[in-house]
């Protein structure tokens, strides 16, 4: 990936107005592997992945059932479905887009009264229209998008009936369907869905692991801003600065670059309330994550505040050496367990006695963006095999304590057929202040 010539933010936003970022070929392959005829999705992250639309009302209602849904049929992935209220279609979906490829079903009220009947979408304003004389550009656009649905038989009294109508209309009603929220399965059961409903969190994460070209560009955009924000924090550190102050600075630096901070780990501490102060002569790791349009950057470096101890200096060298040795070996077909072993072997053969943990993980719409499996009553990461199109991080933190601090080195890379390609500029492994 050439991160020197990335699309502008305007280009990325324009792309999201026309399509969801999901890799549809990957989605079809994963659905085939799991025997799914389609997906009915209500989690805002999954709706965005499918349609490029964040149901922002749902973001403010944690724990509440979703009100906007995306549907994808395996047979026709290029024609997704949208279920949302008439008001939210007019007031949210319509903004910035007018897509002919998405089939829309509307409803009046959230809930499921059991009425499956669909009626024509009303031909009238959703909001009271006093005059067009002073109509703003957003109002005019919303009116045009809403008017395009007038008269279509896709209007239901409630969300449940609209979901059923969409499943019927897209040929999914009798199929084996993946879902991501219990309310979807409850609606299907309430309406005597004759097919099977399958919880699809793991298949959805499988889809997300191999990304589309648009996702690669979004990830590179997020990663570049995240790298710059963390480097700014690293160079600003002085003895006496508290963890809380550094986390606040990271939020500011991320925001200044168009990202939203997720967390900053300072010297292995990520508690938001930590007021521990940095000491002169301390070595500390900074591990920062921030996101752009839901896609996460993940970057870590070591900071020397003054003169480090010998053990801390060697730990920083071991972390950086192990990551470089690993990066040169990453390619499709390599398993996560092999990555961990390659890193450990490289550090040991180079004569370092520092203990470094090597932790590979997919990064995307989540910091750790891969399926899990139940193992001994616990949820663990399977031993995945690298595939072309993945965005990978390998955490390389020192695990030793009592050495004068902590060290870490981490970048994001795209797994290509030829190997690992960084998706952001590579910087020196240590920041000296």
Beta strands, then each sheet from edge to edge (+ up, - down):
strand 1: 38-41
strand 2: 69-73
strand 3: 81-85
strand 4: 103-109
strand 5: 155-158
strand 6: 176-179
strand 7: 196-199
strand 8: 260-266
strand 9: 283-292
strand 10: 295-304
strand 11: 356-362
strand 12: 373-375
strand 13: 378-380
strand 14: 391-398
strand 15: 412-416
strand 16: 419-422
strand 17: 430-432
sheet 1: 5+ 4+ 3+ 2- 1+ 6+ 7+
sheet 2: 8+ 9- 10+ 17+
sheet 3: 11+ 14- 15+ 16-
sheet 4: 12+ 13-
end
